[in-house]
Amino acid sequence: MEFNLPVTAAILLGIVAAGTAALVGMGFMATSTVLMMVTPSMLVFGLIALLLGVKHGEYRATR
């Protein structure tokens, strides 16, 4: 599988959607809290982790 931008974005959104669906389905928190606070936090953390991972991979590939 080739990880280009559309595939990577789809995988990231799928993971966040699965996490959001699980939290809403469990009823652990209010749905508004999950959608307004938790889901955006998951997206931001996922993007930061993805960018750091890509940069680390580029560093490792050039050393």
Distance bins in CASP14 RR format, pairs under 12 A and 6 or more apart:
PFRMAT RR
TARGET T0000
AUTHOR 0000-0000-0000
RMODE 2
METHOD distances of the structure
MODEL  1
1 7 1 0 0 1 0 0 0 0 0 0 0
1 8 0 0 0 0 0 1 0 0 0 0 0
1 10 0 0 0 0 0 1 0 0 0 0 0
1 11 0 0 0 0 1 0 0 0 0 0 0
2 8 0 0 0 0 1 0 0 0 0 0 0
3 9 0 0 0 0 0 1 0 0 0 0 0
3 10 0 0 0 0 0 1 0 0 0 0 0
3 11 0 0 0 0 1 0 0 0 0 0 0
3 12 0 0 0 0 0 1 0 0 0 0 0
3 50 0 0 0 0 0 1 0 0 0 0 0
3 53 0 0 0 0 0 1 0 0 0 0 0
3 54 0 0 0 0 1 0 0 0 0 0 0
3 57 0 0 0 0 0 1 0 0 0 0 0
4 10 0 0 0 0 0 1 0 0 0 0 0
4 11 0 0 0 0 0 1 0 0 0 0 0
5 11 0 0 0 0 0 1 0 0 0 0 0
5 12 0 0 0 0 0 1 0 0 0 0 0
5 50 0 0 0 0 0 1 0 0 0 0 0
5 54 0 0 0 0 0 1 0 0 0 0 0
6 12 0 0 0 0 0 1 0 0 0 0 0
6 13 0 0 0 0 0 1 0 0 0 0 0
7 13 0 0 0 0 0 1 0 0 0 0 0
7 14 0 0 0 0 0 1 0 0 0 0 0
8 14 0 0 0 0 0 1 0 0 0 0 0
8 15 0 0 0 0 0 1 0 0 0 0 0
8 46 0 0 0 0 0 1 0 0 0 0 0
8 47 0 0 0 0 0 1 0 0 0 0 0
8 49 0 0 0 0 0 1 0 0 0 0 0
8 50 1 0 0 1 0 0 0 0 0 0 0
8 51 0 0 0 0 0 1 0 0 0 0 0
8 53 0 0 0 0 0 1 0 0 0 0 0
8 54 0 0 0 0 1 0 0 0 0 0 0
9 15 0 0 0 0 0 1 0 0 0 0 0
9 16 0 0 0 0 0 1 0 0 0 0 0
9 43 0 0 0 0 0 1 0 0 0 0 0
9 46 0 0 0 0 0 1 0 0 0 0 0
9 47 0 0 0 0 1 0 0 0 0 0 0
9 50 0 0 0 0 1 0 0 0 0 0 0
10 16 0 0 0 0 0 1 0 0 0 0 0
10 17 0 0 0 0 0 1 0 0 0 0 0
11 17 0 0 0 0 0 1 0 0 0 0 0
11 18 0 0 0 0 0 1 0 0 0 0 0
11 46 0 0 0 0 0 1 0 0 0 0 0
11 50 0 0 0 0 1 0 0 0 0 0 0
12 18 0 0 0 0 0 1 0 0 0 0 0
12 19 0 0 0 0 0 1 0 0 0 0 0
12 42 0 0 0 0 1 0 0 0 0 0 0
12 43 1 0 0 1 0 0 0 0 0 0 0
12 44 0 0 0 0 0 1 0 0 0 0 0
12 45 0 0 0 0 0 1 0 0 0 0 0
12 46 1 0 0 1 0 0 0 0 0 0 0
12 47 1 0 0 1 0 0 0 0 0 0 0
12 48 0 0 0 0 0 1 0 0 0 0 0
12 49 0 0 0 0 1 0 0 0 0 0 0
12 50 1 0 0 1 0 0 0 0 0 0 0
12 51 0 0 0 0 0 1 0 0 0 0 0
13 19 0 0 0 0 0 1 0 0 0 0 0
13 20 0 0 0 0 0 1 0 0 0 0 0
13 39 0 0 0 0 0 1 0 0 0 0 0
13 42 0 0 0 0 0 1 0 0 0 0 0
13 43 0 0 0 0 1 0 0 0 0 0 0
13 46 0 0 0 0 0 1 0 0 0 0 0
13 47 0 0 0 0 0 1 0 0 0 0 0
13 50 0 0 0 0 0 1 0 0 0 0 0
14 20 0 0 0 0 1 0 0 0 0 0 0
14 21 0 0 0 0 1 0 0 0 0 0 0
14 22 0 0 0 0 0 1 0 0 0 0 0
14 39 0 0 0 0 0 1 0 0 0 0 0
14 42 0 0 0 0 0 1 0 0 0 0 0
14 43 0 0 0 0 0 1 0 0 0 0 0
14 46 0 0 0 0 0 1 0 0 0 0 0
15 21 0 0 0 0 0 1 0 0 0 0 0
15 22 0 0 0 0 0 1 0 0 0 0 0
15 39 0 0 0 0 0 1 0 0 0 0 0
15 42 0 0 0 0 1 0 0 0 0 0 0
15 43 0 0 0 0 1 0 0 0 0 0 0
15 45 0 0 0 0 0 1 0 0 0 0 0
15 46 0 0 0 0 1 0 0 0 0 0 0
15 47 0 0 0 0 0 1 0 0 0 0 0
15 49 0 0 0 0 0 1 0 0 0 0 0
15 50 0 0 0 0 0 1 0 0 0 0 0
16 22 0 0 0 0 0 1 0 0 0 0 0
16 23 0 0 0 0 0 1 0 0 0 0 0
16 34 0 0 0 0 0 1 0 0 0 0 0
16 35 0 0 0 0 0 1 0 0 0 0 0
16 38 0 0 0 0 1 0 0 0 0 0 0
16 39 1 0 0 1 0 0 0 0 0 0 0
16 40 0 0 0 0 1 0 0 0 0 0 0
16 41 0 0 0 0 1 0 0 0 0 0 0
16 42 1 0 1 0 0 0 0 0 0 0 0
16 43 1 0 1 0 0 0 0 0 0 0 0
16 44 0 0 0 0 0 1 0 0 0 0 0
16 45 0 0 0 0 1 0 0 0 0 0 0
16 46 1 0 0 1 0 0 0 0 0 0 0
16 47 0 0 0 0 0 1 0 0 0 0 0
16 49 0 0 0 0 0 1 0 0 0 0 0
16 50 0 0 0 0 0 1 0 0 0 0 0
17 23 0 0 0 0 0 1 0 0 0 0 0
17 24 0 0 0 0 0 1 0 0 0 0 0
17 34 0 0 0 0 0 1 0 0 0 0 0
17 35 0 0 0 0 0 1 0 0 0 0 0
17 39 0 0 0 0 1 0 0 0 0 0 0
17 42 0 0 0 0 1 0 0 0 0 0 0
17 43 0 0 0 0 0 1 0 0 0 0 0
18 24 0 0 0 0 0 1 0 0 0 0 0
18 25 0 0 0 0 0 1 0 0 0 0 0
18 39 0 0 0 0 0 1 0 0 0 0 0
18 42 0 0 0 0 0 1 0 0 0 0 0
19 25 0 0 0 0 1 0 0 0 0 0 0
19 26 0 0 0 0 1 0 0 0 0 0 0
19 28 0 0 0 0 0 1 0 0 0 0 0
19 29 0 0 0 0 0 1 0 0 0 0 0
19 34 0 0 0 0 1 0 0 0 0 0 0
19 35 0 0 0 0 0 1 0 0 0 0 0
19 38 0 0 0 0 1 0 0 0 0 0 0
19 39 0 0 0 0 1 0 0 0 0 0 0
19 41 0 0 0 0 0 1 0 0 0 0 0
19 42 1 0 0 1 0 0 0 0 0 0 0
19 43 0 0 0 0 0 1 0 0 0 0 0
19 46 0 0 0 0 0 1 0 0 0 0 0
20 26 0 0 0 0 0 1 0 0 0 0 0
20 27 0 0 0 0 0 1 0 0 0 0 0
20 28 0 0 0 0 0 1 0 0 0 0 0
20 29 0 0 0 0 0 1 0 0 0 0 0
20 31 0 0 0 0 1 0 0 0 0 0 0
20 33 0 0 0 0 0 1 0 0 0 0 0
20 34 1 0 0 1 0 0 0 0 0 0 0
20 35 1 0 0 1 0 0 0 0 0 0 0
20 36 0 0 0 0 0 1 0 0 0 0 0
20 37 0 0 0 0 0 1 0 0 0 0 0
20 38 1 0 0 1 0 0 0 0 0 0 0
20 39 1 0 1 0 0 0 0 0 0 0 0
20 40 0 0 0 0 0 1 0 0 0 0 0
20 41 0 0 0 0 0 1 0 0 0 0 0
20 42 1 0 0 1 0 0 0 0 0 0 0
20 43 0 0 0 0 1 0 0 0 0 0 0
21 27 0 0 0 0 0 1 0 0 0 0 0
21 31 0 0 0 0 0 1 0 0 0 0 0
21 34 0 0 0 0 1 0 0 0 0 0 0
21 35 0 0 0 0 0 1 0 0 0 0 0
21 38 0 0 0 0 0 1 0 0 0 0 0
21 39 0 0 0 0 0 1 0 0 0 0 0
21 42 0 0 0 0 0 1 0 0 0 0 0
22 28 0 0 0 0 1 0 0 0 0 0 0
22 29 0 0 0 0 0 1 0 0 0 0 0
22 34 0 0 0 0 1 0 0 0 0 0 0
22 38 0 0 0 0 0 1 0 0 0 0 0
22 39 0 0 0 0 0 1 0 0 0 0 0
22 42 0 0 0 0 0 1 0 0 0 0 0
23 29 1 0 0 1 0 0 0 0 0 0 0
23 30 0 0 0 0 0 1 0 0 0 0 0
23 31 0 0 0 0 1 0 0 0 0 0 0
23 32 0 0 0 0 0 1 0 0 0 0 0
23 33 0 0 0 0 1 0 0 0 0 0 0
23 34 1 0 1 0 0 0 0 0 0 0 0
23 35 0 0 0 0 1 0 0 0 0 0 0
23 37 0 0 0 0 0 1 0 0 0 0 0
23 38 1 0 0 1 0 0 0 0 0 0 0
23 39 0 0 0 0 1 0 0 0 0 0 0
23 41 0 0 0 0 0 1 0 0 0 0 0
23 42 0 0 0 0 1 0 0 0 0 0 0
24 30 0 0 0 0 1 0 0 0 0 0 0
24 31 1 0 1 0 0 0 0 0 0 0 0
24 32 0 0 0 0 0 1 0 0 0 0 0
24 33 0 0 0 0 0 1 0 0 0 0 0
24 34 1 0 1 0 0 0 0 0 0 0 0
24 35 1 0 0 1 0 0 0 0 0 0 0
24 38 0 0 0 0 1 0 0 0 0 0 0
24 39 0 0 0 0 1 0 0 0 0 0 0
25 31 0 0 0 0 1 0 0 0 0 0 0
25 34 0 0 0 0 1 0 0 0 0 0 0
26 34 0 0 0 0 1 0 0 0 0 0 0
27 33 0 0 0 0 0 1 0 0 0 0 0
27 34 0 0 0 0 1 0 0 0 0 0 0
28 34 0 0 0 0 1 0 0 0 0 0 0
28 38 0 0 0 0 0 1 0 0 0 0 0
29 35 0 0 0 0 1 0 0 0 0 0 0
29 36 0 0 0 0 0 1 0 0 0 0 0
29 37 0 0 0 0 1 0 0 0 0 0 0
29 38 1 0 0 1 0 0 0 0 0 0 0
29 39 0 0 0 0 0 1 0 0 0 0 0
30 36 0 0 0 0 1 0 0 0 0 0 0
30 37 0 0 0 0 1 0 0 0 0 0 0
30 38 0 0 0 0 0 1 0 0 0 0 0
31 37 0 0 0 0 0 1 0 0 0 0 0
31 38 0 0 0 0 0 1 0 0 0 0 0
31 39 0 0 0 0 0 1 0 0 0 0 0
32 38 0 0 0 0 0 1 0 0 0 0 0
32 39 0 0 0 0 0 1 0 0 0 0 0
33 39 0 0 0 0 1 0 0 0 0 0 0
33 40 0 0 0 0 0 1 0 0 0 0 0
33 41 0 0 0 0 0 1 0 0 0 0 0
34 40 0 0 0 0 0 1 0 0 0 0 0
34 41 0 0 0 0 0 1 0 0 0 0 0
34 42 0 0 0 0 1 0 0 0 0 0 0
35 41 0 0 0 0 0 1 0 0 0 0 0
35 42 0 0 0 0 0 1 0 0 0 0 0
35 43 0 0 0 0 0 1 0 0 0 0 0
37 43 0 0 0 0 0 1 0 0 0 0 0
37 44 0 0 0 0 0 1 0 0 0 0 0
38 44 0 0 0 0 0 1 0 0 0 0 0
38 45 0 0 0 0 0 1 0 0 0 0 0
39 45 0 0 0 0 0 1 0 0 0 0 0
39 46 0 0 0 0 0 1 0 0 0 0 0
40 46 0 0 0 0 0 1 0 0 0 0 0
40 47 0 0 0 0 0 1 0 0 0 0 0
41 47 0 0 0 0 0 1 0 0 0 0 0
41 48 0 0 0 0 0 1 0 0 0 0 0
42 48 0 0 0 0 0 1 0 0 0 0 0
42 49 0 0 0 0 0 1 0 0 0 0 0
43 49 0 0 0 0 0 1 0 0 0 0 0
43 50 0 0 0 0 0 1 0 0 0 0 0
44 50 0 0 0 0 0 1 0 0 0 0 0
44 51 0 0 0 0 0 1 0 0 0 0 0
45 51 0 0 0 0 0 1 0 0 0 0 0
45 52 0 0 0 0 0 1 0 0 0 0 0
46 52 0 0 0 0 1 0 0 0 0 0 0
46 53 0 0 0 0 0 1 0 0 0 0 0
46 54 0 0 0 0 0 1 0 0 0 0 0
47 53 0 0 0 0 0 1 0 0 0 0 0
47 54 0 0 0 0 0 1 0 0 0 0 0
48 54 0 0 0 0 0 1 0 0 0 0 0
48 55 0 0 0 0 0 1 0 0 0 0 0
49 55 0 0 0 0 0 1 0 0 0 0 0
49 56 0 0 0 0 0 1 0 0 0 0 0
50 56 0 0 0 0 0 1 0 0 0 0 0
50 57 0 0 0 0 0 1 0 0 0 0 0
51 57 0 0 0 0 0 1 0 0 0 0 0
51 58 0 0 0 0 0 1 0 0 0 0 0
52 58 0 0 0 0 0 1 0 0 0 0 0
52 59 0 0 0 0 0 1 0 0 0 0 0
53 59 0 0 0 0 1 0 0 0 0 0 0
53 60 0 0 0 0 1 0 0 0 0 0 0
53 61 0 0 0 0 0 1 0 0 0 0 0
54 60 0 0 0 0 0 1 0 0 0 0 0
54 61 0 0 0 0 0 1 0 0 0 0 0
55 61 0 0 0 0 0 1 0 0 0 0 0
55 62 0 0 0 0 0 1 0 0 0 0 0
56 62 0 0 0 0 0 1 0 0 0 0 0
56 63 0 0 0 0 0 1 0 0 0 0 0
57 63 0 0 0 0 1 0 0 0 0 0 0
END
